[in-house]
Amino acid sequence: MSDSQSSTTKRCITAEDLYRLHWVSDPAIHPISGEIAYVEQYINKEWTDYNSGIWLLSSEGASALPFTYGPKDETPVWSPDGSQLAFLRTTDGKRQVWIIPERGGEARQLTHVENNVRSLAWSPDGTCISFVAKTAENPSSPTSDGGTQEAQLKGRVVNRTKAKSDGYGLWDDTRDHLYVTDVTSGHTVQLTSGAYDVAEPVWSPDGQRILFVARIAEHSKEDTDLRKQNDLFTIAPATSNGDAAAPLKLTHSELHIESAAYSPDGSTIAFYGHDRHAKGATQTRLYTVPSSGGTAVCVSETLDAHLGNAGMSDMRSHLHIGPPRFSADGQSLYTLVTLEGNVHVYQFALDGTFKILTQGDREIYQFELTSDEQHIIAASTDVALPGDLFRIAIHSGIEERLTRVNDSLLDEIEISVPESFWTEVEDGRRVQGWVMKPAGFKEGVSYPAILEIHGGPHAMYSNSFFHEFQLLAAQGYTVIYTNPGGSRGYGQSFTNVVLGDYGGHDYTDLLSAVDEAIRQFPFIHPERLGVTGGSYGGFMTNWIVGHTDRFRAAVTQRSISNWLSMYGVSDIGYSFTEDEVGGNPWDDCELLWKQSPLAYVQQINTPLLILHGEQDLRCPIEQGEQLFTALRRLGKPTQFVRFPASSHELSRKGHPQLRVERLQRITNWFVKHQI
């Protein structure tokens, strides 16, 4: 907000302001000069797609300059000597590795593999780049991205238990495998093959091994899609005759491992993971293991918190945060930690002691360290800022904002700044929530309120910018949002509350938070309430309207209505249902039906808008269809809006025009029903 401009001269935010937002991510620090390459994404002028380019900031933080021109460039990674920048560019629907000289010029395409590339990494000597790409086990099989007429006339054989992924589609006969390409010649070698998927590859400091995460079957009959643990493996970049070697297993199949990094001397590996003692609700922790293999040791035992970023908003979707970062002396590790509405950078010594390095009510969603470890370059958001880069001095805490990608928009619009509150619930837990006042707020006036419920459920509303919430406030609504039992950020026992009890303590937490918000903020009209949420938040919206008539109208988004069918149709259905609800359809039919909102459809009297993406594979559209059909059959007030070609990520990275329409339909539904 400009100091010279008061809120009275500003306008309210609109759904169409989405078209003006810019998003920054992926800071990469030059190893010598300290220059910062980063990605800036925005919606194109036709409002039909997202463009992105790589920008360059001097080490002093002078004005940023465009370094590549896209239209779809991402994931910048400097070579070890800083002479070249590798990045991913998408052209004609194919994402490949490109390289551009340090001082700019013409970028050249390095890889030419069949499918999209991700997870690129330079070898320590700068001669090679490793990457991961989908690889057909049977090249003659039609694949998800093969839209030819010939492919449309062939049956697609499915043999895997986990056969699809939201946002991608059917995997068919493909696996994620590891490749290495020579930077000079472009010669590419496939290093891994077989019935497993490679994730998060990193090079050893001596360049002799590449470390990765995978589930590799111990015997021919094992279905690794049913195994919840995975392992660390290493593989040589190539044998002396150029052939790929066999992977070497380092860990003991005891943990769910996410990503890993070598210490500078190569003696130790640090990684994120957990032991699944609370199934999928288990907090991610920080471990080390000798690089030769052995028993892992938990470094973060003393902190009851989730390591990584569990923050949730509609500004970004599942950005890669990478592995933990070792200090130069190998004696400590830097990581993000999710705790009580904030995400900050922490430093853990190997003995488990830790320091909090960043401060304030914010969500740091990505970060890098300068080579001297004196500063953090953080991609950070707060309730009034969609996201920018900051340089933060580790010892003094002094901050410098390096980018201002949304200032022209923010200077025009009124922002509602949330106020935090806490609710003590019946079992003694404390539930954190926030209230946003409506635009043009006046003392002595009562205002309607909308309860927003996040997805997950093992996620967290954070101190971050939320376009949807700002839009509701601009429409004259108070916005209440909270982190009920099951959320991340409040310790393991708090997250466990929801397991086997969906619609139990989480339901009462939400209603108690509404009661407390009305008590602490008496301008909230107690009878003019609406409710909305997506994914798990959609499940809870469905559950709430099936158990109370307290809300005048509701909007359920990408929701779950029936666990019996969810088990078999979702891309995570069988594992998620078993972990979260605690059963399967053949042994526990009564339990799954009892936990399904559809079982209570006859009790729904609240006007319910159902929003769903037609290509949602996480909570497939049949979940919305079942609920809509039942409501129509019972003569209940409802409407169903299907968004074409939209996945579970519609609200965060769906088609821009559909994202705007979604926001408009939410606000219009509440207006229509006089909330």
N, C-alpha and C positions, 0 to 999 in steps of 0.2 A: 504494500500500500504506500503510495506516495505521501510524504509528510504534509505536502501542501494541499492535499485533496481529502476532504472529509467524506464520510459515508453518505451524507445527505446529498452530495452531488453525483453519486454513483447510481448505476442502474442495477436491476436484479439480473442474476445469471439466468441463462436460458438453456434448453436442451441443445440448441444449435451451436452454442459456444463450444461444444465438443470439437467442432471443425477447426477451431482456432488454437486448441491446446497443442503443446509440444511436450515431448517426453525425452529425458536424457538418461543414459545408462552406459554400462560397460566402460568405465574409465580404465585406461591403460597408460602407464607411466613409462616414458622413454628411459632406458637404463642408464644413460649418460647425461643427457641434457635436462631431464626432468619434465620435458614437454608432456602434455596430457592429450592423448587421443580419446575421443568418446563418441558415442552414437547419439544423434538427435533424430527422433522420429516425429512425423506429423502426418496429417491427412491431406491428400492431394486436393488440387483446386476443384476437381470434379466431384469430390466427396465420395469417391468410389473405392478408395484403397489407401493403404498406409505407405508412405515413402520414408526412407531413412538414408542418412549419409553420415560419414565420419568427419568430425570436426577436430581442430587442433588448437590447444591452448598453450601459450608459453609457460614456462615454469614460474614466472612472476604473476601469472593470471591475467595477462593483457587480453584484449578482445579476441574472441575465438574466430578462427577462419575455417571455411570449408576445405577439407582435405580430399574427400572423394565425393562424387556427385550422384551415386546411386543408379537408379532410384531405390534400390533395396540393398544397402550395405550395412553390415553388422559385425560384431565380435572382433574388434581390432586386437591384434597381438603383435608386439614389437619383437623383432629378431633379437637374439642375445647381445649382439654388438650394436643394435639400434640402427643399422643401415637400411633395414626394410621393415615395412609393416604388412603383415598378413591379415586378411579379413575374409569374411564370407559375403559373397554377392549373389543375389538371385536374379537371373535373366531367363526369360522364357520358361518360368516355372521351375528352373533347376538352380539349386544353391551349391556353389562350388568355392574353392579357395582361390583367392586372387592375391597378388603382391604388388605393392607400390613402393618406390624408393623413398627413403627418409625425407628428402627435400621435395617430394612431389613429382609430378610427371605422369606419364601414361602407366596405368595399372595393367598388369598382364594376368591372364587366367592360368593358374598352375595345375589344377586338377580337372579331369574330364571323366569322372566316374558316372555310372548310370543313374544313381539315385542321389538324393540330397545329402550334403555333407554337414557335419557338426563336430564339436569338440576338437578344434584344431589346437596343436601345440608344436612349438619349435623344438628341435633337438638342441642340446646344449652348445654344440659347435656351429649351429646355424645352417647346416647343410641340408637338413631334411625337415619335413613337417609331417606329423602324424595326424590322423583324423579318423572319425567314425562315419560309416555310411551303411544304409540298408543294403543288404546283399541277398540276392535270390539264391536259395538252395537248389531250386529247380528253375533255371532261366526260362524254360518254355511255359511256365505257369503265368497266367495273367495276374497283374499286380494292381494294387489300389489306385496307383496314379497312371495306369495305362488305360486311357479312355478311347482306344481305337475301336472301330466297329468289330474287328476280329476278336478283341478281348471281350466285348459285350456278348459275343455268341459262344463263349466257352463257360462251362461250369467252373466255379471256384471251390476247390477242395479245401476243407478245413480239417486239420489234424491236431492243432494245438488247443489246449484248454483255454488259455488266454489268447484269443485270436484277433483282437482288435484293440484300438486305442482311440479315445476321444480326440478329435482334431486331426487324426490321420486316416482312420478307417480300418479295413481289414488288413492285417499284416501279410496274409497269404503265406507264401513260402519264403519269407524274408527274415533275416536276422541282422542285428547291428554288429558289424565287424570292423576290425581295426586295420588301417592301411598306413603306409609310409610312402611319401613322395619325395624324390630328390629335387631340391629347389632349382638346381641348374638345368638338369636334363628333363625334368618332368616325369621321369620313370617312376611308376607306382607299383608297389608290392602289397598284396593282401597278406596280413600277418596271421589273422585268426580265421577259423572256419569251423563249422559244426553247429549243433543244435543248442546254441547259447547266444546271449547278447552281451556285448562289451559296452561298458560305460566309464566315463571319467578317466580317460588315459592321461598319464603324466610320465615324463622322462626321468630316469635317474640322473643325478648330477654328472656322472661320468659318461652318460650316453649309451651305456651298455645294455640297459633294460628299459622296458616301458611297463609301467604299473597300471592295472585297470581293475575294475569291479565286475564280477560276473557270477552267475550260477551255472556251474558246469556239472553235469550228472556224474554221480559216482559209479553208476552201473547203467546198462542199456535200457532197463525198464523204468528208471526213475523219471517222473514228470517234474521237471524243475519249475514249471508254472505253479505247482502246488507247494513248493518249498518257500518258506518265508525268509530264511537266512540266505546270505550270499557271502562271497569271499573276495579277498585280494589275490590277484595273480600278477606275475610278471612274465614278460616274453622278450627275447632278444629281437632287436630291430630286423635282423636277417642273419642267416648263417653265412659262412664263408663262400658258399656256392650260390648265394642269393635266395635260397629256399627259406620258408618260414619255419621257425622252431616251435616246439610244444610249450604251452604255458606252464609255469611253475606255481603251484598253490602255496600261499604264505600263511593263511589263517585256517581256523578249525571249524568252520560252518556253525559258529555259535551266535553270530551277530547279524543283524541287518545293517549292511555297510552302504554308505551313500557316496562319499568322495574322499580322496586321500592325497597326501603330498609327502615328498621326501624332505628330510632335514638337509641343510646345505652340505654336510659332509657325507650324505648318503647312508648313514648308519641306522637311521630311524625313520619310520613312516608314521605320520599322524593322520587320523581319519575321523570322520563323523559316522556315528552309528548308534545302535541300541540293541538291547538283548531281548526285546519283545516281551518282557515280563508283564506288560500291560497291553499286549497285542499291538494293534495299530495306534493306540493312544500313547505308547511309550515315548517319552521325551528323547530327542536326539542328544547324544553326549559326545564328548571328545576323548579319543583313545590314542595310544601309541603302541607300536609293535616293532620289534627289530626288523630291519629290512631283509634279513635272511629268513624271516618267518618266526613264528612262535606264539606265545600267549599275549593277548592284548591287555593293556592296563588302562583303566579309565582315569583321565586327567581331571575331569570336571566333576568328580564325585561330591565335592563340597558345595556345589551350587545346584539347588533344586530348581532348574529352569531348562527351557528348551533352547538348544544351540542352533543357530540359524535364524531365518526370518519367517515367522508365522503370521506377519501382519497381512491384512486384507483390505483392499480398496478396489475401486473401478478404474484406477489410473494405470495399472500394469498387471501383468499376468506371469507368474512363475518365472521371474528372471533368475538366471543362473548366478549363484553366489560363489561357486567354486569351492575348493577344499580349504581347510584351515591353512593359515600362513605361518611359516616358521620365522622366528627372528634370525638375524644374520649369524648369531652365535649358536643357534640351534637349541637354546635353553628355554625358549618360551614360544607360545603360539597365540596368534591373533584370530578372533572369531566374532561373528555377530551373535547376540543373545537376545531372546524375546522375553520381556518381563514387564508386567503391569502396564500394558498399553504402549510401551516404547520398545524400540529395537536399537541397541547400542553396540559399539565395538568394545570388546573385552580383551585383556591380555592374560593368558594363563601361563604360569611357570609350570615346569614339568612335575613339580611336587604338588600341584593342585591349587596353590594360592593364586589369586587373581586380582586384577585391577580393572576398574571401569574407565575407559579412555575418552568417552564422549558423553555429553550431558544434554539435558533439555528434553522437552516433550516433543518427540519426533520419531520417525522410523527411518533408520539408515538401511537402505535396501541393497546397496552394494558398496564395496570399499576396496582401496588399494593403499599400500604403504610406500612412501618415498624410500629411496635406496639407503638413506642415512637413518631411517626410522624415526625421524623427528616430526613428521607430519602424516596425517591420514587424508587421503583424497576420498571423500564420501559422496555418494549419490544419496540425497536425503530429501524427505518430504515432511511436512507438518500440516496441521489442520488448515492453514491458509496458503500453502505452497504446494503445487502439484509435484514439484521435484526439480532440484538443481544440484550442481556440483559445489562442494565446499572443501576448502583446505583447512584442516584443524590441527593446530599445534598440540602434540601429545602431552607435553609437560606443562604448558601454560593454559591450554584449553582455548586459546585465542582462535577465532574463526574468521575466515575470509570467504565470502560467497563468490564463486568463480564464474557462474553462468546466471543469466536472467532470462530464460527462454520464454517465460509467460508474462513478463512484466507489462507488456502492452495490453493484454487482456485483464490482468489483475488490477491495473490502474483504472479500469472502467467499471468493475463490478463490485457489488457489496458482498462481503464475506461474513457469514455467520460463524463466530468462533465458539466452539463447544465449551461447556462447563462440565467438569468431571464430578461425579458423585459416587458414593458407595452404598450398597445395600447389605445389611446383615440378614442372612436367610436362616431358615429354621434349624439347620444342622450346625450353625455357628460359622459357616463360611462367609466371606465377604465378597460380594460381586461388584465389579467396577462397571460404571456406565457413564454416559455423556448425554447432555441435553443441548440442543442447538435452538436458539431463539429464532422465530420467524423474522423475515425481512420487515423493516419498518416497525419493529417492536415498540409498543407503548405500555407503560405501567398502567395497571388497573384494567386492562383488557384481557379477556379469556381467549385462548387460542387452541385450535384443535391440534392433535399430536399423532404422529405416525411412529409406530414401533418397527425398527429395522432389525432383522435377525441375520447374522452372518452364516456362511456355509462352513463346511468342514466335516464334523463340528470342531475338529482339533486345529483351529485357527484362532485368530485374535483380531478384533477391531483395534486399531492402533491410532496414535496421534498423527494421522495422515489425511491428506486431502481426499474428499469423496464428492465427486460431481453430483451423483444422485442425491445425496443428502443436502448439498447446497441448493439444488434445484427445488427440492421439497420445501426448504426454508424460504426460498424466493417466492413460492406459491402461497405463503402464509401459514405454513405448518410448523409446529414445533417438531423436532426430530429427536426421538429417544433411541439410543442404541447402547448395547451392553454386551458383556462377555459372560454368558451363563456357564454353569458347570459343564465340563467337557471341552472348554476353550483352552488353548495354550496360554502360557504367560503367567500362571499363578501356582505352579508346582504340580508334581505328578498326581497327588491325591485329588486335586481339583479337576484335572483332566479326566481322571478315572470315573468321575461321578456319573457320566452318561452311559458307560458301558453296561449293556444289558438292561438299560433303563431309559431308552429314548421315550420322551413324553412324560417322564417322571420329575426328577429334581430339576432338569433343565426347564421344563414347563413352569414349575412353580418359581424358579429363579427369575424367569422373564416377567411373570405377572407381579412378583414382589418388586422387581425393579421399576415397573410401571407405577405401582403404588407409591414407592419411595420418591420417584421423580415428581409425581403429583403433589406429594407432601412437601418436598423441598422447593419446588417451583410452582407456586400456587396459580400462576397464570395459565397452567395447562387445564383445559376444560376436561373434567373427568368422564364425560359421556360422549365426547366427540373424538373417538379414537379409531385409528386404522392400523393395519399390520401388514408387513410384507417381508419377504426374504427369499433367497435363492439357494438351491441345492439342499443341504441340511436345513438352511433357513426356510426353504420351501416346504420341506417335511414338517418343520415346526409350525409354519403358517397353517398348513393343512390340519395338523394336530390341534392347534389352538381353536380354530373355528369349529372343529368337531367336538370340543369340550367346553366351550363358553360362547355366549352371545354378546360378550362385552364389547366387541369391536364392530363398528358400523359397516366397515367394508374391508376387504382383504385382497391382496395380490400375491399369488403363489408363482414362483419362477423356478424353472428347471428342477422340478420337485420330485420327491419320492412319495408315492401313495400306497404302494403294495409291495411289501418285502418278499412275498412269495414269487412274484414275477421278476422283481429287481434282481434276485439271486442269479437268474439265468440270462438276463438280457443286458446288464451293464458290463462295461469293460473291466470293472473291478467287483462285479456283483457277488460272486461266491466268496471271495476273500473278505470283502468289506462287511457283508452280512454276517458271516461267521464271527468276525472279530467284534463287530459293534453290537449286533443284536443277540448273537450267541446261538445260532442254529442253522439248520438247512431245511428245505421244504419236505423231505421225506421222513425225517425224524422229529421235526419240530414245527409241523404245520400250524398247530394251534397257537404256539408262541409267536410265530412270524405274523399270523393274521391279527392276533391281539395287539401287536405293536404297529400295525398298519393303519394309517389315517382312513383308508377306504372302509375299514370295518365300522367306522363311526359316521359314515356319510349321511345317514338318515337324521343325524343330530345337527347337521350343518344348516344354519339359517342365514348366516352372514353372506351378503353378495360377494362372490368370489371370481376374480379375474385370473385365468390360468395362462401364463406365458411360457412358451417352450420352443426350443430350437429343434428343427426337424432332423438335424444331423447330430443331435446330442447322443453320444454313446456312453456318457458317464451316468446320467439319469435319463434314459431313453424316453422319447416322446410318448411311448405307450403308457408311461406313468401318468402323464397329463390326460391322455385319452381316456383311461379308465375312470379317472375322477370326473372328468367332464361328462362322460356318458351316464354315469350314475347320477350326477346332479341333475342333468336334463331329464332323465327317466323319472326322477322324484319331483320334478317341477320346481327345482330350487333356482334362485337367481344366479346366473353364471354366464361367463363368456370365455371362449377359448381362442387365443391368438397363436398361430403357428408361424415361426420365423424360418423361411426357406434357407437352405444351405448354411445353417447356423449350428455351431457346436455348443458344448457346455460353457464355452468361454465368450458367449455373445456379449455379455455386459462389459467385458474387459478388452477384447480384441476382435469382436465380430465386425461385420460390414458396417462402416460408419453410419450409413443412412438407417440401418436397422437398429443400431444402438440409440440413435436419436428417437426413432419411432417408439422403441421400448420405453424410454424415459417419458415420452409424451403420453403413452397409454397408461402408465402407472399414475401419473398426476391426474389425467382426465378421469380415471376410474374413481379416485377419491373425491374429486370435485362433483362428479355425477351423483355420488351417494352422500353428498352433503357432509363430508367429514370436516 
